[in-house]
């Protein structure tokens, strides 16, 4: 059995570790939220039409999603701090390339490289918190990480809009590189890391299968919105991706039986909270993908809100997540995650049902959509940090990187699947009746997540 070393120095530097983890995740979140605002200006200067706009977003999502499992394994093999550093350097260099891109094609390639950096940063930053903190202090730290990472969603569109209108879209990518310049010197102050005692090899074939599997599914789900389900690209991507994932499981079992180091140790799923937590993630994050997508479309296309106003009107869940996550993390660390994970989705489901009161007139925002979004926000804030703590608290410290990567991949794919199926739920277009159907589906998914959590999560607590 491989055991970790150099754990104590990380705990000695744990305040710096927390700041680094927050800043690193903030960089990834900021870039994701800020680029959307710049798309019209990019199209105007570089041309390429809608295809370039879509791929500026999608190239980042495909590489980020497809490499997340590999990045989690790398963080466990080479050390979380080292992989975060690599990720930040790659992300920073790619941001500079985006800022100076002379054509749409160059910008798309640079965005794909940014996704590689984002994949390296995402699981490693959270896994470093797991290595540096214990017990209730760990849950509180995860709450702080969740809250401040969410702040990027709020700051991004506002600051990005000001930058695009004031000095140009290229400076949006310079803006995303600024936190990196602050973070890397802080990373260099961390004196330790968590590494295996003996050298481990990366499961190369497992990594290829994971990249093709997750990447194919992500690509197919993203492109179906533009090309349709009958497109050869969409069908091929989904079939090849699904086939790779089917082969991935027996290959990982074979590597484990041979005494090797699999990319994803399937023994992780023997831990009750890990297996149940990821099942709950699949349902809950599918619902959250629905609310983020459908509500914004409804406000703009049915109620004719301008884009900026629709963005502001959709902020309550993010604001509540920012305000409550640290407090909820402390409480979950003290009392255990089970009932927080059960109550949170249930509260959010009530919020989805409240939004069934939305009618043809925008005045209904104040007594249907707004209170519904507030309840959704309270529900999200109640369950996100306990869910993350339950999943990561159930895996060995040496495998926290891949544990974080699995949970992140499940959440991302769940959101993409629901958004891809949104057209079926909405009936081919956004309308009041379609919005109502979407809210019912969302409530069902949230209640399923609440039930799974109430029945399956072990309500253990730990002390720092």
C-alpha positions as CSV (number, residue, x, y, z in Angstrom):
1,X,0.0,0.0,0.0
2,X,1.4,3.4,-0.9
3,X,1.4,5.8,2.0
4,X,1.7,9.6,1.9
5,X,4.7,11.6,3.1
6,X,5.4,15.3,3.6
7,X,1.9,15.8,5.1
8,X,2.9,17.8,8.2
9,X,4.5,20.8,6.3
10,X,1.2,21.2,4.4
11,X,-0.6,21.5,7.7
12,X,2.0,24.0,8.9
13,X,1.3,26.1,5.9
14,X,-2.5,25.5,5.9
15,X,-3.5,29.2,5.8
16,X,-1.4,29.7,2.7
17,X,-2.7,26.5,1.2
18,X,-6.3,27.7,1.7
19,X,-5.5,31.1,0.0
20,X,-3.8,29.4,-2.9
21,X,-6.6,26.9,-3.4
22,X,-9.2,29.7,-3.4
23,X,-7.2,31.9,-5.8
24,X,-6.4,29.0,-8.1
25,X,-10.1,28.1,-8.3
26,X,-11.1,31.7,-8.6
27,X,-8.9,32.0,-11.7
28,X,-10.7,29.1,-13.4
29,X,-14.2,30.3,-12.4
30,X,-13.4,33.9,-13.4
31,X,-12.3,32.9,-16.8
32,X,-15.4,30.8,-17.4
33,X,-17.7,33.6,-16.4
34,X,-15.9,36.5,-18.0
35,X,-15.4,35.1,-21.5
36,X,-19.1,34.9,-22.3
37,X,-19.4,38.7,-22.0
38,X,-16.6,39.1,-24.6
39,X,-18.1,36.9,-27.3
40,X,-19.9,39.6,-29.4
41,X,-16.7,41.7,-29.5
42,X,-14.6,38.7,-30.4
43,X,-17.0,37.9,-33.3
44,X,-16.9,41.5,-34.5
45,X,-13.1,41.6,-34.6
46,X,-12.0,38.1,-35.5
47,X,-15.0,37.0,-37.6
48,X,-16.0,33.4,-38.0
49,X,-19.6,33.9,-36.9
50,X,-21.4,31.8,-34.4
51,X,-19.1,28.8,-34.8
52,X,-16.1,30.7,-33.5
53,X,-18.1,32.1,-30.6
54,X,-19.3,28.6,-29.6
55,X,-15.9,27.0,-29.9
56,X,-14.2,29.8,-27.9
57,X,-16.4,28.4,-25.0
58,X,-16.5,24.8,-26.0
59,X,-12.8,24.2,-26.6
60,X,-12.2,25.1,-23.0
61,X,-15.0,22.9,-21.7
62,X,-14.0,19.9,-23.7
63,X,-10.3,19.9,-22.6
64,X,-11.2,20.7,-19.0
65,X,-13.8,18.0,-18.8
66,X,-11.8,15.3,-20.6
67,X,-8.6,15.8,-18.5
68,X,-10.1,16.2,-15.1
69,X,-9.7,12.5,-14.1
70,X,-6.1,12.4,-15.4
71,X,-5.3,15.6,-13.5
72,X,-6.7,14.2,-10.3
73,X,-4.5,11.1,-10.6
74,X,-1.4,13.3,-11.4
75,X,-2.0,15.3,-8.3
76,X,-1.9,12.2,-6.2
77,X,1.3,10.9,-8.0
78,X,3.3,14.1,-8.3
79,X,1.9,16.2,-5.5
80,X,-0.9,18.7,-5.2
81,X,1.2,21.8,-4.9
82,X,3.3,20.8,-7.9
83,X,0.3,20.1,-10.1
84,X,-1.4,23.4,-9.0
85,X,1.8,25.2,-10.0
86,X,1.9,23.5,-13.4
87,X,-1.7,24.3,-14.0
88,X,-1.4,28.0,-13.1
89,X,1.7,28.3,-15.4
90,X,-0.1,26.6,-18.3
91,X,-3.3,28.7,-17.7
92,X,-1.3,31.9,-17.5
93,X,0.6,31.3,-20.7
94,X,-2.6,30.3,-22.5
95,X,-4.3,33.5,-21.3
96,X,-1.5,35.6,-22.8
97,X,-1.9,33.6,-26.1
98,X,-5.7,34.3,-26.0
99,X,-5.0,38.0,-25.4
100,X,-2.8,38.3,-28.5
101,X,-4.6,35.8,-30.8
102,X,-4.6,37.1,-34.4
103,X,-7.3,34.8,-35.6
104,X,-10.3,32.9,-34.3
105,X,-8.5,29.5,-34.9
106,X,-5.6,30.6,-32.7
107,X,-7.9,31.8,-30.0
108,X,-9.8,28.5,-30.0
109,X,-6.5,26.5,-29.6
110,X,-5.4,28.8,-26.8
111,X,-8.7,28.3,-25.1
112,X,-8.2,24.5,-25.3
113,X,-4.8,24.9,-23.6
114,X,-6.5,27.1,-20.9
115,X,-8.8,24.1,-20.3
116,X,-5.7,21.9,-19.8
117,X,-4.5,24.3,-17.1
118,X,-7.9,24.5,-15.6
119,X,-8.1,20.7,-15.4
120,X,-4.7,20.6,-13.5
121,X,-5.8,23.3,-11.1
122,X,-9.4,22.1,-10.2
123,X,-8.9,18.8,-8.3
124,X,-5.5,19.6,-7.0
125,X,-6.6,22.8,-5.2
126,X,-9.4,21.1,-3.3
127,X,-7.2,18.0,-2.6
128,X,-4.6,20.3,-1.0
129,X,-7.2,21.6,1.5
130,X,-8.0,17.9,2.4
131,X,-4.3,17.4,3.0
132,X,-3.9,20.5,5.1
133,X,-7.0,20.4,7.3
134,X,-8.7,17.9,9.5
135,X,-12.2,17.4,11.0
136,X,-14.5,20.4,11.5
137,X,-11.7,22.8,10.4
138,X,-11.6,21.0,7.0
139,X,-15.3,21.4,6.5
140,X,-15.1,25.1,7.3
141,X,-12.1,25.5,4.9
142,X,-14.1,23.7,2.1
143,X,-17.0,26.1,2.9
144,X,-14.6,29.1,2.5
145,X,-13.3,27.6,-0.8
146,X,-16.8,27.1,-2.1
147,X,-17.9,30.6,-1.2
148,X,-14.9,32.5,-2.7
149,X,-14.8,30.3,-5.7
150,X,-18.4,31.2,-6.3
151,X,-17.6,34.9,-6.1
152,X,-15.9,34.6,-9.5
153,X,-19.4,33.9,-11.0
154,X,-20.6,37.3,-9.6
155,X,-17.5,39.3,-10.4
156,X,-16.8,37.9,-13.8
157,X,-19.7,39.2,-15.9
158,X,-19.7,42.6,-14.2
159,X,-16.0,43.3,-14.4
160,X,-15.7,41.6,-17.8
161,X,-18.5,43.9,-19.2
162,X,-16.7,47.0,-18.0
163,X,-13.4,45.8,-19.5
164,X,-14.9,44.9,-22.9
165,X,-16.7,48.2,-23.1
166,X,-13.8,50.2,-21.8
167,X,-10.5,48.9,-23.2
168,X,-11.4,45.9,-25.4
169,X,-12.0,42.1,-25.2
170,X,-8.4,41.1,-25.2
171,X,-7.9,42.6,-21.8
172,X,-10.4,40.1,-20.4
173,X,-7.7,37.5,-20.8
174,X,-5.1,39.7,-19.2
175,X,-7.6,40.2,-16.3
176,X,-7.8,36.4,-15.8
177,X,-4.0,36.2,-15.7
178,X,-3.7,38.8,-12.8
179,X,-4.7,36.4,-10.0
180,X,-2.1,33.9,-11.3
181,X,0.7,36.5,-10.8
182,X,-0.5,36.8,-7.2
183,X,-0.9,33.1,-6.6
184,X,2.4,31.7,-7.9
185,X,4.5,33.5,-5.3
186,X,2.2,32.2,-2.6
187,X,2.6,28.7,-4.0
188,X,6.4,29.0,-3.7
189,X,6.0,29.7,0.0
190,X,4.5,26.3,0.7
191,X,7.3,24.1,2.0
192,X,5.7,20.6,1.7
193,X,3.4,18.5,-0.3
194,X,1.7,15.2,-0.3
195,X,3.4,12.6,-2.4
196,X,3.6,8.8,-2.5
197,X,6.4,7.2,-0.5
198,X,7.5,5.2,-3.5
199,X,7.3,6.3,-7.1
200,X,4.1,5.5,-8.9
201,X,3.5,5.2,-12.6
202,X,0.6,6.9,-14.3
203,X,-1.9,4.4,-15.7
204,X,-1.4,5.5,-19.3
205,X,-4.0,3.3,-21.0
206,X,-6.5,4.2,-18.3
207,X,-5.7,7.9,-18.9
208,X,-6.3,7.5,-22.6
209,X,-9.6,5.7,-22.0
210,X,-10.7,8.4,-19.5
211,X,-9.8,11.3,-21.9
212,X,-11.6,9.6,-24.8
213,X,-14.5,8.6,-22.7
214,X,-15.3,11.7,-20.8
215,X,-14.1,14.0,-23.7
216,X,-16.3,12.2,-26.2
217,X,-19.4,12.4,-24.0
218,X,-18.7,16.1,-23.2
219,X,-18.0,16.9,-26.9
220,X,-21.2,15.1,-28.0
221,X,-23.4,16.8,-25.4
222,X,-22.0,20.2,-26.2
223,X,-22.2,19.9,-30.0
224,X,-25.7,18.4,-30.1
225,X,-27.1,21.8,-29.2
226,X,-25.6,23.3,-32.4
227,X,-25.7,20.3,-34.8
228,X,-28.5,18.1,-33.5
229,X,-28.7,14.5,-32.3
230,X,-28.5,13.1,-35.8
231,X,-25.1,14.8,-36.6
232,X,-22.3,12.3,-37.5
233,X,-20.0,14.2,-35.2
234,X,-22.4,14.0,-32.2
235,X,-23.2,10.3,-32.7
236,X,-19.6,9.3,-33.2
237,X,-18.4,11.3,-30.2
238,X,-21.1,9.9,-27.9
239,X,-20.7,6.3,-29.1
240,X,-16.9,6.3,-28.9
241,X,-17.0,8.1,-25.5
242,X,-19.5,5.6,-24.1
243,X,-17.5,2.7,-25.4
244,X,-14.2,4.0,-23.9
245,X,-16.0,4.4,-20.5
246,X,-17.3,0.8,-20.7
247,X,-13.8,-0.5,-21.4
248,X,-12.3,1.8,-18.7
249,X,-14.0,-0.1,-15.8
250,X,-12.6,-3.6,-16.5
251,X,-9.2,-2.1,-17.4
252,X,-9.0,-0.4,-14.0
253,X,-10.0,-3.7,-12.3
254,X,-7.3,-5.5,-14.2
255,X,-4.7,-2.9,-13.2
256,X,-5.8,-3.2,-9.5
257,X,-5.7,-7.1,-9.6
258,X,-2.2,-6.9,-11.1
259,X,-1.0,-4.8,-8.2
260,X,-0.6,-1.7,-10.2
261,X,-1.8,1.9,-9.6
262,X,-5.1,2.5,-11.5
263,X,-6.0,5.9,-12.7
264,X,-9.2,5.7,-10.6
265,X,-9.1,3.2,-7.8
266,X,-12.5,1.6,-8.0
267,X,-12.2,0.6,-4.4
268,X,-13.1,4.3,-3.7
269,X,-16.7,3.4,-4.5
270,X,-16.7,0.8,-1.6
271,X,-16.8,3.8,0.7
272,X,-20.5,4.5,1.3
273,X,-20.3,8.2,1.4
274,X,-18.2,8.4,-1.7
275,X,-20.6,6.2,-3.8
276,X,-23.8,7.7,-2.4
277,X,-22.3,11.2,-2.5
278,X,-21.5,10.9,-6.2
279,X,-25.0,9.5,-6.9
280,X,-26.5,12.5,-5.2
281,X,-24.2,14.7,-7.1
282,X,-25.4,13.3,-10.4
283,X,-29.0,14.1,-9.5
284,X,-28.5,17.5,-7.7
285,X,-26.0,19.0,-10.2
286,X,-28.2,17.9,-13.1
287,X,-31.0,20.0,-11.5
288,X,-28.6,23.0,-10.9
289,X,-27.6,22.8,-14.6
290,X,-31.3,23.1,-15.4
291,X,-32.0,26.2,-13.3
292,X,-28.9,28.0,-14.5
293,X,-29.8,27.4,-18.1
294,X,-33.6,27.6,-18.2
295,X,-34.2,30.5,-15.9
296,X,-31.8,32.9,-17.7
297,X,-33.3,31.9,-21.1
298,X,-36.9,32.4,-19.8
299,X,-36.1,35.8,-18.4
300,X,-34.7,36.9,-21.8
301,X,-36.8,35.2,-24.3
302,X,-40.2,35.2,-22.7
303,X,-40.1,38.2,-20.4
304,X,-37.7,40.1,-22.7
305,X,-35.2,41.1,-20.0
306,X,-32.0,42.6,-21.4
307,X,-29.0,40.2,-21.0
308,X,-27.4,42.2,-18.1
309,X,-30.7,42.4,-16.2
310,X,-31.3,38.7,-16.7
311,X,-27.9,38.1,-15.2
312,X,-28.5,40.3,-12.2
313,X,-32.0,38.7,-11.7
314,X,-30.4,35.3,-11.6
315,X,-27.8,36.1,-9.0
316,X,-29.6,35.2,-5.7
317,X,-28.4,31.6,-5.6
318,X,-24.8,32.6,-6.1
319,X,-25.0,35.4,-3.6
320,X,-26.5,33.1,-1.0
321,X,-23.9,30.5,-1.7
322,X,-21.2,33.1,-1.1
323,X,-22.8,34.4,2.1
324,X,-23.7,31.0,3.8
325,X,-21.1,28.4,2.6
326,X,-18.5,29.0,5.3
327,X,-21.1,28.9,8.1
328,X,-22.8,25.8,6.8
329,X,-19.3,24.2,6.4
330,X,-18.6,24.8,10.1
331,X,-22.0,23.4,11.2
332,X,-21.7,20.3,8.9
333,X,-18.2,19.7,10.4
334,X,-19.8,19.7,13.8
335,X,-23.0,17.8,13.3
336,X,-22.2,15.7,10.2
337,X,-23.3,16.1,6.5
338,X,-26.3,13.8,6.2
339,X,-29.2,16.1,7.1
340,X,-27.7,19.1,5.4
341,X,-27.4,17.1,2.2
342,X,-31.0,15.9,2.6
343,X,-32.5,19.3,3.6
344,X,-30.7,21.4,1.1
345,X,-32.0,19.8,-2.1
346,X,-35.5,19.6,-0.6
347,X,-35.5,23.3,0.1
348,X,-34.3,24.0,-3.4
349,X,-37.0,21.7,-4.8
350,X,-39.6,23.8,-3.0
351,X,-38.0,26.8,-4.7
352,X,-38.4,25.2,-8.1
353,X,-42.1,24.5,-7.4
354,X,-42.6,28.2,-6.3
355,X,-41.4,29.2,-9.7
356,X,-44.4,27.4,-11.2
357,X,-46.2,30.7,-10.4
358,X,-44.3,32.5,-13.2
359,X,-46.7,33.6,-15.9
360,X,-46.6,35.7,-19.0
361,X,-45.9,39.0,-17.3
362,X,-42.4,40.0,-15.8
363,X,-44.1,41.4,-12.7
364,X,-44.4,37.8,-11.6
365,X,-40.6,37.8,-11.0
366,X,-41.2,39.4,-7.6
367,X,-43.6,36.9,-6.2
368,X,-42.5,33.7,-8.1
369,X,-39.0,33.6,-9.7
370,X,-37.3,35.8,-7.0
371,X,-38.6,33.9,-4.0
372,X,-38.0,30.6,-5.9
373,X,-34.4,31.5,-6.6
374,X,-33.9,32.6,-3.0
375,X,-35.1,29.1,-1.8
376,X,-32.9,27.5,-4.4
377,X,-29.9,29.5,-3.2
378,X,-30.6,28.6,0.5
379,X,-30.9,24.9,-0.6
380,X,-27.6,25.0,-2.6
381,X,-25.7,26.7,0.2
382,X,-27.1,24.2,2.7
383,X,-25.9,21.1,0.7
384,X,-22.8,22.0,-1.5
385,X,-20.1,22.2,1.2
386,X,-21.5,19.1,3.2
387,X,-21.6,17.2,-0.1
388,X,-18.0,18.0,-0.9
389,X,-16.9,17.2,2.6
390,X,-18.8,13.9,2.7
391,X,-17.3,12.7,-0.6
392,X,-13.7,13.8,0.1
393,X,-13.8,12.9,3.8
394,X,-14.6,9.3,2.8
395,X,-11.4,8.7,0.7
396,X,-7.9,8.2,1.8
397,X,-5.8,11.3,1.9
398,X,-3.4,9.9,-0.7
399,X,-6.3,9.6,-3.1
400,X,-8.0,12.9,-2.5
401,X,-6.9,14.3,-5.8
402,X,-8.6,11.6,-7.9
403,X,-11.6,11.6,-5.5
404,X,-12.1,15.3,-6.1
405,X,-11.7,14.8,-9.8
406,X,-14.3,12.0,-10.0
407,X,-16.8,14.2,-8.1
408,X,-16.0,17.2,-10.3
409,X,-16.4,15.1,-13.5
410,X,-19.7,13.7,-12.3
411,X,-21.0,17.2,-11.6
412,X,-19.9,18.6,-14.9
413,X,-21.3,15.7,-17.0
414,X,-24.6,15.8,-15.1
415,X,-25.1,19.5,-15.8
416,X,-24.2,19.0,-19.5
417,X,-26.6,16.0,-19.8
418,X,-29.5,18.0,-18.4
419,X,-28.8,21.1,-20.6
420,X,-28.5,18.8,-23.6
421,X,-32.0,17.4,-22.9
422,X,-33.4,20.8,-22.1
423,X,-34.8,21.1,-25.6
424,X,-37.0,18.0,-25.0
425,X,-38.2,19.3,-21.7
426,X,-38.9,22.8,-23.0
427,X,-40.7,21.4,-26.1
428,X,-38.4,22.8,-28.7
429,X,-38.6,26.4,-27.5
430,X,-38.8,28.6,-24.4
431,X,-42.3,29.3,-23.2
432,X,-44.3,29.6,-20.0
433,X,-45.5,25.9,-20.2
434,X,-42.0,24.7,-21.1
435,X,-40.5,26.7,-18.1
436,X,-43.1,25.0,-15.9
437,X,-42.1,21.5,-17.1
438,X,-38.5,22.3,-16.5
439,X,-39.2,23.4,-12.9
440,X,-41.1,20.1,-12.3
441,X,-38.1,18.1,-13.7
442,X,-35.8,20.1,-11.6
443,X,-37.8,19.6,-8.4
444,X,-38.0,15.8,-9.1
445,X,-34.2,15.6,-9.5
446,X,-33.6,17.6,-6.3
447,X,-36.0,15.5,-4.3
448,X,-34.3,12.4,-5.6
449,X,-31.0,13.8,-4.4
450,X,-32.5,14.6,-1.0
451,X,-33.9,11.1,-0.7
452,X,-30.6,9.4,-1.7
453,X,-28.7,11.6,0.8
454,X,-31.1,11.0,3.7
455,X,-31.1,7.2,3.2
456,X,-27.5,6.6,2.1
457,X,-25.1,9.2,3.7
458,X,-23.4,8.2,6.9
459,X,-23.7,11.0,9.3
460,X,-20.2,10.8,10.8
461,X,-18.5,13.8,12.4
462,X,-14.9,14.4,13.2
463,X,-12.9,16.8,15.3
464,X,-10.0,18.9,14.2
